[in-house]
Amino acid sequence: MSPHETASSHSSPTGSPGHSANVATLPAGVVGPLPTIESHLRLAIEGADAPASLRSAMAYATLDGGKRLRPLLAWHACVAVGGEGPESLPACVAVELIHCFSLVHDDLPALDNDDLRRGRPTLHRHAGEAMAILAGDALLTHAFRVLATTAPEGRFGALAGELAAACEQMIAGQVLDTLGFGGEPEAEQRTDQQRLEAIHHGKTGAMLVAALRMGGLCADGADPGGLDRLSEYGRSIGLMFQIVDDLLDVTQTSEHLGKRAGKDEEAGKLTYPRVLGVERSRALVRELEEESIAALSPLGAPAEPLRALSRYLAVRTR
């Protein structure tokens, strides 16, 4: 099986086997940029001004694994608004470094306390907690260095602003997810579903939206209307991504996922299946998939890879 295929022997979280069969493999036009993205990520890690031990930890956390969803979104967003895919590489690399930083820190004992990531020991289990903290810090700061040295002329400020804002929202979402809503104005008036949306629009969705907008900003002449379409698409797939994650957590095994299953239920966290039930969660995934695809309508054929990604995300089994 290709690394870009989903395992057809595992049921789709949306409970729609026929739909899943149609997107078991992402089209070559969607995954085609992956070798280029991977080589630029490797070059970025190798170029980090850091001791060999730290570069090794950064590489362990970043290379040879992961869906590379965020770089693919950046690349195809650039194309969707009239650019050339390679123009988006500064955004592709920067957003993936931030994503990998977030995983390293999320896995730490003080947060999610996970032992398994991408089918192998988490970084703090592999290299120790101190190195994991420092490697996460290094990935975060190196992302901005990559942008500073490779961003298209005149666009570093806009790209860095998008990335920094998304980082703030991602961390805020993690705080709400891990420590709760204590001290938040009108927190008691929010329903559990509203709390989930607040958590995951930040924790998951903000970085997906940033990947899309940064990719769009890398394109020469991208208009604000196109960026707005990408943002709307990103908000829908961000929430959809998290609902599918919650469904996989209760329907798949740790061996299949490559990370510990059932952990959110054990921790008593709010999840979509817990709040809405499995069937309503599946229905909401389908609604968000339709919303995301509708958002791209004005962008026409160049946005087709983004539509394919949405269909895939709705039925992924990992």
TIVEXSE-421030 format. One record per atom (N, C-alpha, C): residue in three letters; z, x, y. Coordinates in steps of 0.001 Angstrom, whole numbers, plus 524288, in hexadecimal, padded with zeros to 5 digits. Each point is the difference from the previous one (the first is absolute). Layout:
REM residues N
ALAZXY ...
//
This chain:
REM residues 318
MET80000803487FB4C MET800007FCB8804B4 MET8000080366804E0 SER7FCDA7FEA5803BA SER7FFE9802B380506 SER805277FF48802C8 PRO801BE803DC8032C PRO804D97FF56802E2 PRO7FFC07FBC18040C HIS7FB4C7FDEE80112 HIS7FF7B7FBE8803FB HIS7FF577FAA47FD81 GLU8012D7FF847FAE2 GLU7FFBE7FAF97FD6B GLU8057E7FDCB7FF5E THR800457FAD87FFAA THR804DE7FD867FE98 THR7FFDE7FEC27FA35 ALA804907FFD77FD9F ALA800317FF2E7FA5D ALA7FF407FA467FEC0 SER7FBB97FEA67FD7D SER7FEC67FA887FF0A SER803837FD957FBE3 SER802E48034A7FD0A SER803707FDE07FBFD SER804FC7FDB88024E HIS800E2800CE804FC HIS804A87FDEA80294 HIS7FE607FB8C8038C SER803087FBCB7FFDA SER7FE777FB57802E1 SER80088800E2805D7 SER7FC9D7FD57802EB SER800378002B805AA SER804ED7FD49801EB PRO802858021380438 PRO8049E7FD6A8021B PRO7FEE27FA9F80226 THR7FB0F7FEEB80150 THR7FEBF7FAD1801FA THR7FF157FC1B7FB9F GLY8002D801DC7FB1D GLY7FF3F7FC7C7FB94 GLY7FA827FE0E7FF83 SER7FC2880316801C1 SER7FA8C7FE5C80001 SER7FCAB803F57FD1B PRO7FFFF7FFEA7FAB4 PRO7FD40803F37FD08 PRO7FA398004A80141 GLY7FD6D7FB8B800E7 GLY7FA6F8001180122 GLY7FED1802EC80501 HIS803357FF1380400 HIS7FF49802AB804FF HIS800DD805CD7FF3F SER804108016F7FD02 SER801388057A7FF30 SER7FB88802DB7FD61 ALA7FD607FD7B7FC4F ALA7FBC6802947FD31 ALA7FB9780192803A1 ASN7FF577FD1180449 ASN7FBBD8012280396 ASN800FF804CE8035D VAL804E3801A980073 VAL8013E8048680345 VAL80314804087FCEE ALA7FF47800277FAD2 ALA802D5803D17FCD0 ALA7FECD80585801D0 THR7FB45800CE801FB THR7FE8E805118021C THR7FE157FF4480590 LEU802258030480394 LEU7FE117FFBD8055F LEU7FA85802438003A PRO7FC887FDB68032E PRO7FAAC801FF80066 PRO7FFE4805B2801B8 ALA7FBED802CB7FE49 ALA7FF788058680160 ALA7FFF6800C6805E7 GLY7FDD97FC3A802D9 GLY7FFD880075805A9 GLY8055B7FFD280283 VAL803DC7FDD17FD43 VAL805557FFC380209 VAL802EB805157FEDF VAL7FFA3801E37FB2C VAL803098049D7FE72 VAL7FD0680514800DB GLY7FB047FFA180189 GLY7FCDC804AB800C5 GLY802638041680395 PRO802B67FE748043B PRO80244803F480381 PRO804AF802F57FDB7 LEU802197FE577FB92 LEU804E7802527FE1A LEU7FFC6805EA7FF3D PRO7FBEF802437FDA1 PRO7FFFE805BB7FF79 PRO8003A802D28053D THR7FD407FDFA803E3 THR8002B8026C80533 THR8056C7FF8580261 ILE802537FB697FF93 ILE805437FF3280209 ILE803E0803A57FD42 GLU7FF84800567FADD GLU803A48033D7FCFF GLU7FF8A805C180192 SER7FB3D801DB800C1 SER7FF5B805818016C SER802438011C80567 HIS7FF857FC4F80399 HIS80235800C780539 HIS805F47FFAC7FFEC LEU802307FCAF7FCAD LEU805B37FFF57FF63 LEU801F1805407FDF3 ARG7FD3A802227FC29 ARG80196805077FDC8 ARG7FFB88044E80429 LEU7FBCA7FFFD8030C LEU7FF85803DD80429 LEU8045C7FF6D80407 ALA8017E7FB2A80121 ALA804347FF1E803CF ALA8052D8022C7FE04 ILE8012C7FF347FB09 ILE804DF802107FDCE ILE7FFD5805F37FFE0 GLU7FB9A802267FE4E GLU7FF86805B57FFBB GLU8006E8027980566 GLY7FE837FD1B80408 GLY800278020D8054A GLY805347FF53802B9 ALA803D07FDA87FD69 ALA805207FF3E80275 ALA802AB80546800DC ASP8022B800BB80498 ASP802D0804D080155 ASP8058B7FF7B7FDEF ALA800AB801427FAF6 ALA804FD7FF067FD61 ALA800BB803E67FB8F PRO804E4800F57FE5F PRO800E7803517FB70 PRO7FD4B7FDC47FB2E ALA7FEC9803707FC49 ALA7FD2A7FE4E7FB53 ALA802EA7FBB47FD1B SER8052B800577FFD9 SER8030C7FC087FD2B SER7FF767FAAE8028A LEU7FFCA7FFE980534 LEU7FF6C7FB0C802C6 LEU7FA757FDE07FF56 ARG7FC178036E8006C ARG7FAA27FE3A7FF19 ARG7FF5C7FDD77FA7A SER802978026D7FC34 SER7FFB77FE1A7FA9A SER802557FA8C7FF8F ALA804607FF158029B ALA8026B7FAD27FFE0 ALA7FC907FBFF802C5 MET7FD9E8017F8045B MET7FC767FC76802C6 MET7FB4E7FEA37FC96 ALA7FDFC803E47FD39 ALA7FB927FF087FC84 ALA801867FC6A7FB88 TYR80499800CD7FDC4 TYR801D57FCBD7FBAE TYR800457FA4B801B4 ALA801BB7FF23804C9 ALA800A47FAA9801F8 ALA7FADE7FD7C80196 THR7FBF880317800E2 THR7FB3F7FE0280274 THR7FB3D8000B7FC6F LEU7FF408042C7FD0E LEU7FB12800DD7FD44 LEU8001D7FDFA7FA6C ASP7FB647FF127FDE4 ASP7FF4F7FEB57FA74 ASP802CD7FAFA7FE68 GLY7FF9B7FC0380329 GLY802527FB027FE8B GLY7FFBF7FC2980478 GLY800CB7FB117FECD GLY800057FBFC8040D GLY7FACB7FD4880080 LYS8002C7FB598023A LYS7FB527FCC180085 LYS7FC74801CF80470 ARG80241802CB803D9 ARG7FD2D80183804BD ARG7FDEF7FB33802E5 LEU803027FBC97FFC7 LEU7FE597FB2F80286 LEU7FF61800BE805DC ARG803CB802738027B ARG7FFE98006C805B1 ARG7FB688034A801F8 PRO7FEDF8047D7FD9A PRO7FB49802CF801A7 PRO7FAF67FCF27FF0D LEU7FFBF7FD2E7FBB0 LEU7FB557FCD37FF0E LEU7FF687FBC280427 LEU804597FDAD8018B LEU7FFC07FC1380426 LEU7FE108027880519 ALA801FA8049A80146 ALA7FE6080299804D3 ALA7FA2C8013C7FFDB TRP7FE348022E7FBAB TRP7FA74801757FF75 TRP7FC7F7FB31800A2 HIS8013A7FBDE7FD02 HIS7FC977FB738000F HIS800907FCD480507 ALA80473800478029F ALA800817FD7E8051D ALA7FC77802A7803F6 CYS7FFBB8052D7FFBB CYS7FC91802EA80382 CYS7FA5E7FE357FF4D VAL7FE507FF8E7FB1A VAL7FAA87FE467FEE5 VAL7FF327FA5B801CA ALA803FF7FCAF7FF30 ALA7FF7C7FA6D80145 ALA7FF017FF07805C5 VAL801DC8038A8035D VAL7FF367FF33805A6 VAL7FBC28039C80224 GLY7FCC58021B7FC82 GLY7FB65802CC801CA GLY8002F805DC7FFBD GLY80436802427FDD6 GLY80062805AA7FFA6 GLY7FDF8802187FAD5 GLU8006F805277FF65 GLU7FECC802A07FB15 GLU8051F801647FD55 GLY8003D7FF247FAE6 GLY804E4800D97FD2A GLY802AF8052A80116 PRO7FD38804777FFD8 PRO8029C80505800E2 PRO8029B8008280555 GLU7FE4C7FCEE803D5 GLU80299800208051A GLU805C87FE867FF91 SER801567FD0E7FBEA SER8054F7FDF27FF79 SER803B6803C17FD3C LEU7FE228048E7FE3D LEU803478036A7FCCA LEU805248019E8029F PRO800378010B8050D PRO805178011B8025D PRO803E97FB8E7FF30 ALA7FE2A7FB308008F ALA8036A7FB797FF17 ALA801657FF807FA41 CYS7FC2B800CC7FC96 CYS800EF7FFA17FA54 CYS80471803997FE5A VAL7FFAF804E5801AE VAL803E1803E37FE60 VAL805507FED18026F ALA8000F7FEF08050B ALA804F97FF26802B2 ALA802F27FB597FDC2 VAL7FD4B7FBAC7FF0D VAL802B17FB4D7FE38 VAL801F5800B07FA64 GLU7FD2C802FD7FCCC GLU801DB800DE7FAAB GLU804B1803B07FFE5 LEU8001C803E08036B LEU8049D803658005A LEU804D17FCD180183 ILE7FF657FC6B803AB ILE804637FCA680186 ILE801AF7FC967FB6D HIS7FC3F7FDCB7FD3C HIS8014F7FCBC7FB80 HIS803158031D7FBF1 CYS7FE42804C37FEE0 CYS802B7803277FC10 CYS805748018D801DD PHE800958013580502 PHE80540800DD8022A PHE803827FB537FF06 SER7FDEF7FB5B800F0 SER8033B7FB4D7FF72 SER801A97FF317FA58 LEU7FCA1801417FC4C LEU801697FF6D7FA78 LEU80442803D67FE78 VAL7FF7C804D7801CA VAL803F1803FC7FEBE VAL8055D7FE48801EE HIS800467FE2F804CF HIS8050E7FE678022C HIS801E37FADB7FDA1 ASP7FC797FC5C7FEF2 ASP801997FB127FD85 ASP8026F800EB7FAAC ASP7FE1D803F07FD2C ASP801DD801087FAB2 ASP80561802987FFDC LEU801DB801EB80469 LEU804E4802FB80017 LEU804A87FCAF7FE49 PRO8041E8028A7FDED PRO8049D7FD1C7FE2B PRO802687FC6880419 ALA7FFCD8017C804F5 ALA802667FCBF80413 ALA7FCF47FB0F8011A LEU7FB0E7FFD07FE5C LEU7FCC47FB64800F5 LEU7FEEC7FD337FAD7 ASP7FB6C800DF7FD97 ASP7FEBC7FD197FB3B ASP801F5802A27FB07 ASN8015A805088005C ASN80237802DF7FB8C ASN7FC767FF9D7FB2F ASP7FB0780170800B0 ASP7FC337FFAD7FBC4 ASP7FF3B805497FD64 ASP7FF1D7FFD37FAEE ASP7FF1B804BA7FCF1 ASP7FA43800D17FEA4 LEU7FCC87FBF2800A2 LEU7FA9B8002C7FE28 LEU7FC537FE4180454 ARG7FBDE8030B800CA ARG7FC087FEAC803DF ARG7FABE802007FDFB ARG7FC257FC987FFBA ARG7FACC801697FE21 ARG8002B8025E7FA84 GLY803A67FE057FCD2 GLY8004C8019C7FA97 GLY802A78052F7FF0C ARG8028680233803ED ARG802C5804F97FF43 ARG804EA8000180359 PRO8037C803E97FF4A PRO804E77FFF0802F7 PRO7FF147FFFD805E5 THR8033C7FD14802BB THR7FFC07FFFB805B5 THR8013D805758020B LEU7FE96800F6804E3 LEU800778054F80204 LEU8059A801FD7FFED HIS803BF7FCA180149 HIS80561801F380009 HIS801F1801447FA83 ARG7FDC47FD827FC02 ARG801448016B7FA94 ARG7FD39805027FE66 HIS7FB62800D88022A HIS7FCD48048B7FEAF HIS801D8804F6802CB ALA8013F7FF768050F ALA8010A804A58032E ALA80551800008029D GLY8030F7FBE17FF37 GLY805257FFAE8026C GLY7FFEB7FCA6804DE GLU804827FDC280131 GLU8004C7FC4680453 GLU7FF058029280542 ALA80214804B8800CD ALA7FF48802A580507 ALA7FA3B8010B800FF MET7FD40801F87FC0E MET7FA7480120800B6 MET7FCE37FAF2800DF ALA8017F7FBCB7FD5A ALA7FD3E7FB12800BC ALA800937FE128059B ILE804AF8005880228 ILE800D27FE578056D ILE7FC9F80341803A8 LEU80015805287FF33 LEU7FD1A8037E80370 LEU7FA167FF647FF4F ALA7FE3C7FF2C7FB30 ALA7FA697FF347FF1D ALA7FE2C7FAF780291 GLY8032F7FBE67FFBB GLY7FEA47FB25802BB GLY7FF9B800DF805D5 ASP803C8802CF80234 ASP7FFC68014680594 ASP7FAFA802F380148 ALA7FEA5803C97FCA3 ALA7FB5F80335800FD ALA7FAFF7FCCA7FFC1 LEU7FFA97FC6B7FC3D LEU7FB597FCAB7FF9D LEU7FF737FC91804DA LEU804527FDEE801E0 LEU7FFEF7FCB4804AF LEU7FDE280308804B0 THR802218049A800E9 THR7FE5B802EE804A2 THR7FA918024D7FF51 HIS7FEA7801877FB34 HIS7FAD78024F7FF1B HIS7FBA57FC08800F4 ALA8011A7FB077FF1B ALA7FC127FBF580103 ALA7FE3F80024805B1 PHE803A6800BD80384 PHE7FE9E8001E8058A PHE7FD518052280178 ARG80169804307FD57 ARG7FD3D804EA800EC ARG7FA4C7FF8F7FE48 VAL7FF237FD727FB89 VAL7FAA07FF2A7FE29 VAL7FCE07FCFF80417 LEU8024F7FBDA80214 LEU7FD427FD0380406 LEU7FEF48034C804D6 ALA803DE803228018C ALA7FF6E80321804C1 ALA7FB9C803F17FF8E THR7FEEE801DD7FB43 THR7FC20804217FF44 THR7FAAD7FE087FE20 THR7FFBE7FB1B7FE41 THR7FB097FE1C7FDC7 THR7FE077FAE680258 ALA803147FD588032F ALA7FE577FAE88021D ALA7FB1F8009780359 PRO7FC9A7FC067FFFC PRO7FB6E8002A80376 PRO801B0800CE805AC GLU7FCC3802A6802E9 GLU801558015D80561 GLU8016F7FB2680325 GLY8046680062802A7 GLY801BE7FBD280367 GLY802C37FB8A7FD4D ARG800C68006E7FAD2 ARG802527FB927FD36 ARG8053D8013D7FD6F PHE801F7804BE800BF PHE805018014F7FD98 PHE8044E7FC59801D9 GLY8003D7FEF88050C GLY804367FCBC8021D GLY800187FA9B7FD8E ALA7FB677FD917FF9C ALA7FFBE7FABD7FDC5 ALA80173800127FA37 LEU7FE0F803E67FD2F LEU8011F8004B7FA5B LEU805C6801247FF0D ALA80229803B5802E2 ALA80585801497FF58 ALA803777FB688017F GLY7FE627FD268040E GLY8030A7FB6A8018B GLY8001A7FBDA7FBCA GLU7FB8D7FF007FD8E GLU7FFCE7FC3A7FBAF GLU80385801BB7FB87 LEU7FFAC805017FEA0 LEU802FE801F97FB8E LEU805D77FFF38011B ALA8018A801A1804AF ALA8058B8000C80160 ALA8024D7FA7F8000E ALA7FD107FC4E80241 ALA801E67FA998002C ALA800AA7FDCA7FA7F ALA7FC40801327FC8D ALA800657FE207FA99 ALA8049C8027A7FD35 CYS80109805038010C CYS80497802917FDB0 CYS805067FD45801AA GLU800627FEBD804F7 GLU804AB7FD47801ED GLU800AF7FAC47FD3E GLN7FBB57FD127FF81 GLN800537FAED7FD66 GLN8014D800927FA36 MET7FDC4803F57FD7C MET8010A800E97FA7D MET805CA8013C7FF20 ILE802278035180346 ILE80583801747FF76 ILE8037F7FB528013F ALA7FE857FCEC803F1 ALA803037FB4B80138 ALA800077FC427FB5E GLY7FB7E7FF597FD85 GLY7FFC17FCA17FB65 GLY80358802027FB97 GLN8001D805297FF5A GLN80350802487FBEB GLN805C67FF1A8012A VAL8017F80052804FA VAL8056D7FEEC8017D VAL8016C7FA637FE98 LEU7FCA97FC488015A LEU801197FA817FECC LEU800477FF1D7FA1F ASP7FC9F8029C7FD0B ASP7FFDB7FF5B7FA57 ASP804CC802667FD6E THR801B580476801F3 THR80437802EB7FD7E THR8055D7FE7380204 LEU8006B7FF2980526 LEU8051B7FF2580275 LEU800C47FA7C80200 GLY7FBD87FCCB7FFF0 GLY8008D7FA928018B GLY7FF2A7FF18805CB PHE800F77FB29801A3 PHE7FEC47FE3880542 PHE804C87FFD28038D GLY80441802807FE85 GLY804B77FFE180324 GLY7FF05801D78058B GLY801BE7FCF6803CF GLY7FF568017080575 GLY7FAE17FE4D8025F GLU7FC627FE0B7FCCB GLU7FB037FE3180219 GLU800B67FABC802B7 PRO7FDCF7FF59804B9 PRO800737FAF8802B9 PRO7FDB87FB8C7FCB7 GLU802CE7FBC57FFB8 GLU7FE3C7FB467FD42 GLU7FEDB800EE7FA38 ALA80279803FF7FDC8 ALA7FEFE8013F7FA7E ALA801737FB747FC74 GLU8042B7FD418015D GLU801D87FBC57FCA3 GLU7FC3D7FB617FFED GLN7FCAB7FF9680401 GLN7FC577FB9D80034 GLN7FB11800EA7FCB7 ARG7FF3F804B87FE1A ARG7FB4B8012D7FCF5 ARG800937FE1D7FA67 THR7FBD67FDC77FDF4 THR7FFF67FEAD7FA73 THR7FF27804FB7FCD9 ASP800F57FFA37FAEC ASP7FF1C804997FCB4 ASP7FA51801B680030 GLN7FC607FC458002A GLN7FA7A8017580046 GLN7FEC6802BE80527 GLN802487FE2D80447 GLN7FF288029180504 GLN80246805837FFFC ARG80463800B47FD54 ARG80242805427FF93 ARG7FC67803937FCE3 LEU7FDD97FDF87FBB9 LEU7FC57803157FCE9 LEU7FB4F801A58033D GLU7FDE67FC658030D GLU7FB778014E80333 GLU80161804228040F ALA804907FF9C8025B ALA801A7803E9803D9 ALA800858055E7FD78 ILE8023C800207FB54 ILE8009B804FB7FD35 ILE7FAAF802687FEDB HIS7FC8A7FCF37FDC3 HIS7FB51802487FDB0 HIS7FB7180083803C3 HIS7FFF67FCEF8044D HIS7FC2E8012C80414 HIS801188057280239 GLY80501801927FFED GLY8015180545801B6 GLY7FF93803FC7FBAD LYS802EC7FF3C7FBD9 LYS8007C803F57FBE4 LYS7FACA801397FD61 THR7FCD37FC0B7FF02 THR7FB05800C47FD43 THR7FB557FF2D8039B GLY7FFFC7FBBC802DD GLY7FB557FE74802DA GLY7FE9F8037780497 ALA803DD80209802C0 ALA7FEDC802E8804D2 ALA7FC90804B97FEF1 MET80101802CB7FBBE MET7FCED804AC7FEF1 MET7FA847FEA47FE12 LEU7FF6D7FB8C7FD65 LEU7FABF7FE4F7FE78 LEU7FCCB7FE83804D6 VAL8026E7FD3880396 VAL7FD4C7FEA7804DE VAL7FE9F804F580306 ALA803A6803BA80034 ALA7FEF4804E0802C8 ALA7FB79802F97FD92 ALA7FFBE800287FAC8 ALA7FBB1802B17FD60 ALA7FACC7FDAC801AF LEU7FFC47FAE180026 LEU7FB2A7FD5680187 LEU7FEA780107805B6 ARG803CC7FF6580366 ARG7FEFB800B680598 ARG7FEA2805B380131 MET802A4803AD7FD77 MET7FED580582800E2 MET7FA7D8014E7FE15 GLY7FE937FDDE7FB83 GLY7FAA9800C97FE2F GLY7FC127FDD4803DA GLY8011E7FB4B80201 GLY7FC837FDA9803D7 GLY7FFA580332804FC LEU8047180226801B2 LEU8000F8031D804CC LEU7FCF5805187FF70 CYS7FF50801DA7FB38 CYS7FCFD804CA7FF1F CYS7FA257FF1C800AE ALA7FE557FB1A7FFCF ALA7FA6D7FEBB80089 ALA7FE708001C805BE ASP7FB948025E8012D ASP7FE097FFF880560 ASP7FEA47FA6C80197 GLY8022C7FE4F8045C GLY7FE707FAF98022F GLY8024D7FB407FD67 ALA804368009B7FD09 ALA802757FB687FD97 ALA8020F7FC668044B ASP7FED97FAF17FF8F ASP801AA7FC5B8041A ASP8053A7FD8C7FE99 PRO802EF7FE38803F4 PRO805277FDA87FEF6 PRO7FFC77FB607FC4C GLY7FBC47FCFC8002D GLY7FF917FB877FC81 GLY7FFF2801AE7FA4F GLY7FD358042E7FEDB GLY7FFE0801FE7FAAA GLY80557801E47FE40 LEU802D3802A88037A LEU80547801CD7FEB2 LEU803A67FB5D7FF0C ASP7FF4F7FBD6802FF ASP803327FB4F7FF28 ASP7FEFF7FDA57FA9E ARG7FB097FFF27FE65 ARG7FEAE7FDF97FABF ARG802938034F7FBC9 LEU7FFDB80522800BB LEU8027B803857FC3E LEU805E77FF1D7FFD0 SER802627FF2080476 SER805A97FF088002B SER801657FB047FD12 GLU7FCF07FBE6800DC GLU8010C7FB077FD5D GLU7FF738009F7FA16 TYR7FBD0802987FE68 TYR7FF408012E7FA72 TYR804AB803157FDE0 GLY801BA803F7802DB GLY804488034B7FE39 GLY8051A7FD177FF6A ARG8011A7FC6A8039A ARG804DF7FCFD7FF89 ARG7FFF77FCA07FB11 SER7FB767FDD87FEB6 SER7FFAD7FCB97FB4F SER8008C8033C7FB0A ILE7FD28804617FFB1 ILE8005C8030E7FB29 ILE80546802BA7FF8E GLY8028C8011680471 GLY80525802747FFCB GLY803FD7FC867FD56 LEU800137FB0680195 LEU8039F7FC527FD95 LEU7FE6C7FEFC7FA57 MET7FAE67FF7D7FF07 MET7FE187FF2F7FAB0 MET801878048B7FC78 PHE7FF70804C8801F2 PHE8015D804A37FCF4 PHE805B07FFC07FE3C GLN803737FE7580390 GLN8058F7FFE77FEA8 GLN8014B7FBA17FC2B ILE7FD907FB7F8009C ILE801017FBC17FC4D ILE7FE458019A7FA8A VAL7FB698027F7FF9E VAL7FE33801DD7FAE6 VAL803C8804107FDDB ASP801E48038B80356 ASP803E7803D57FE42 ASP804C97FD457FDBB ASP801DC7FBFB802AE ASP804947FD1A7FE1B ASP7FED97FD5A7FACE LEU7FB527FDDE7FF6C LEU7FE8F7FD877FB0E LEU7FFA5803FF7FB9E LEU7FDB08048180119 LEU7FF9F804157FC01 LEU80561801DF7FE56 ASP803998001D803AA ASP8054E801D37FED7 ASP802A67FC9E7FBE3 VAL7FE687FAFD7FFA8 VAL8027C7FC827FC36 VAL7FC7B7FEA37FB64 THR7FB10801D78001C THR7FC687FE857FBC3 THR7FDE2804A67FCF1 GLN800CD804CD801E5 GLN7FDE28049A7FD57 GLN80460803B87FE67 THR7FEB4803A67FC85 THR803D3803CB7FE20 THR7FFFC804E38036E SER8043C802F77FFAA SER80040804F2802D7 SER7FBBB803B57FE32 GLU7FEF07FFFC7FAE6 GLU7FC078037F7FDDA GLU7FAA77FED38025C HIS7FEC97FB0180097 HIS7FAE77FE9480231 HIS7FFC08012A805D2 LEU804347FEE1802D1 LEU7FFF4800A7805AA LEU8005E805AE801A6 GLY80254803547FCB9 GLY800EE805608018E GLY804A28009180398 LYS8031C7FBE38008D LYS804DE8000F802FF LYS803907FBEB7FD9B ARG804FA8002280173 ARG803C97FC967FD72 ARG7FF0F7FA5180172 ALA7FF507FCBA7FC0A ALA7FF4B7FA67800D0 ALA805507FD4A80041 GLY8001C7FB7D80299 GLY804C27FCD280034 GLY80432801FB803A3 LYS7FEE08042180303 LYS8041C8026E8032A LYS801B47FC8680489 ASP7FC507FD128024F ASP801717FCBC8047D ASP803967FB8D7FE5C GLU7FEE77FDBA7FB74 GLU803657FBDB7FDFE GLU80569802287FEC9 GLU80034804AC7FDAB GLU8050B802727FECD GLU80329800FC804F4 ALA7FD3A8017D80435 ALA802A680131804EB ALA801497FB2280328 GLY7FE467FB6B7FE32 GLY8010E7FB26802CC GLY7FCE97FF6380505 LYS7FB80802BA80064 LYS7FCDA7FFAC804C0 LYS7FCFD7FAD98003D LEU7FEB97FE77804CB LEU7FC7F7FB94800B4 LEU7FA8E8018A7FE23 THR7FDAF7FCD37FCA6 THR7FA9B800CE7FE54 THR7FD397FABD80019 TYR7FAD28002A80001 TYR7FD127FB1B80024 TYR800D87FCAA7FB1F PRO7FFD8802317FB4B PRO801207FCAD7FB70 PRO805767FDA68001E ARG803AF802EE8020A ARG805607FE0280042 ARG8007E7FB8E803EC VAL7FD418007380465 VAL800737FC168042A VAL7FC5B7FB5F7FF0D LEU7FB23801137FE6B LEU7FC0A7FBE27FF81 LEU7FEED7FE657FA60 GLY80189803407FC44 GLY7FE707FF157FA9A GLY7FADD802BD7FED5 VAL7FEFA801077FB15 VAL7FB61802F87FE79 VAL7FAFE7FD108015F GLU7FFBA7FAF67FEC7 GLU7FB1F7FD1E800D3 GLU7FEA67FF75805C1 ARG803D87FEC880346 ARG7FEEA7FF9C805A0 ARG7FE878055B80237 SER80268804277FE02 SER7FE9B80547801BC SER7FA57801357FEA4 ARG7FE667FE7E7FB47 ARG7FA8F800DE7FE6F ARG7FC3D7FCEE8037C ALA8016E7FB4080144 ALA7FCAB7FCCD80364 ALA7FF928026D8056A LEU8044E8022A801F2 LEU7FFF48026E8052B LEU7FC8C804D880008 VAL7FFE5802E67FBBA VAL7FC6D804787FF90 VAL7FA697FE33800AD ARG7FE957FBC67FD69 ARG7FA9D7FE1280060 ARG7FEB97FE2E8058D GLU803C57FD7A80299 GLU7FF2C7FE4080564 GLU7FF1B804AD803A7 LEU80324804097FF53 LEU7FF8F8049B8035D LEU7FAF7802FD7FEF1 GLU7FE52800177FB28 GLU7FAFC802627FEBE GLU7FB9C7FD42802F7 GLU800047FACC7FFEE GLU7FBFA7FD07802C4 GLU8004A80103805E1 GLU804BB800328022A GLU800A3801008059D GLU7FDDD8055E80178 SER8011B803E07FCB9 SER7FE41805508013C SER7FA138005680010 ILE7FD827FD8E7FC38 ILE7FA4A8002B7FFB4 ILE7FD937FCFA80488 ALA802587FB9A80170 ALA7FE0A7FCFF80472 ALA800598032280514 ALA8040E8032C80085 ALA800AA80315804CE ALA7FB83803C9800D8 LEU7FD7E801AB7FBC8 LEU7FBD8803E28005B LEU7FA9F7FD98800FC SER7FFAA7FAE08000C SER7FAEF7FD6A80060 SER7FCA7801F980485 PRO80229800BC804BC PRO7FCA9801C48044F PRO7FDD4805847FF46 LEU802358030D7FC68 LEU7FE508056C7FF59 LEU7FB69800927FC40 GLY7FEB77FBD37FD38 GLY7FB4D800007FCC9 GLY8002B803A37FB54 ALA7FB5D801B17FE56 ALA7FF698030F7FB37 ALA802E18053780014 PRO8005D802C580469 PRO802C7805007FFE5 PRO805BD7FF917FE4F ALA802407FB5980045 ALA805717FF3B7FE77 ALA8009C7FE907FA40 GLU7FBB77FFF87FD05 GLU8005E7FE587FA8D GLU803D2803427FCC5 PRO8004B80538800A4 PRO803F2802E77FD0C PRO8059F7FE3180115 LEU8010D7FE53804C9 LEU805337FDF180134 LEU800EF7FAD77FD29 ARG7FBFC7FCCC7FF8E ARG800867FB217FD04 ARG801188013A7FA42 ALA7FD40803D47FDDF ALA800D3801807FA8E ALA8058E802037FF2E LEU80204802E5803C4 LEU80562801EB7FF96 LEU803E77FB8580006 SER7FF0F7FC1580332 SER803817FB8080018 SER8000B7FD3C7FABB ARG7FB647FF387FDC3 ARG7FFB57FD647FAE5 ARG802E0803347FBDC TYR7FF5C8050E80032 TYR802B28036B7FC4C TYR805F57FFC2800B2 LEU801C68003E804E0 LEU805A68000180103 LEU802927FAF87FE33 ALA7FD107FBB780016 ALA802357FB027FE64 ALA801077FFC07FA29 VAL7FD43803247FCED VAL8006C7FF927FA53 VAL80186805257FD65 ARG80169803F880310 ARG8015D805007FD9D ARG8049E7FF557FC41 THR80046803667FC30 THR804537FFCF7FC41 THR8036C804D180059 ARG7FF0880334803FD ARG803798047580106 ARG8010A80052805E4 
//
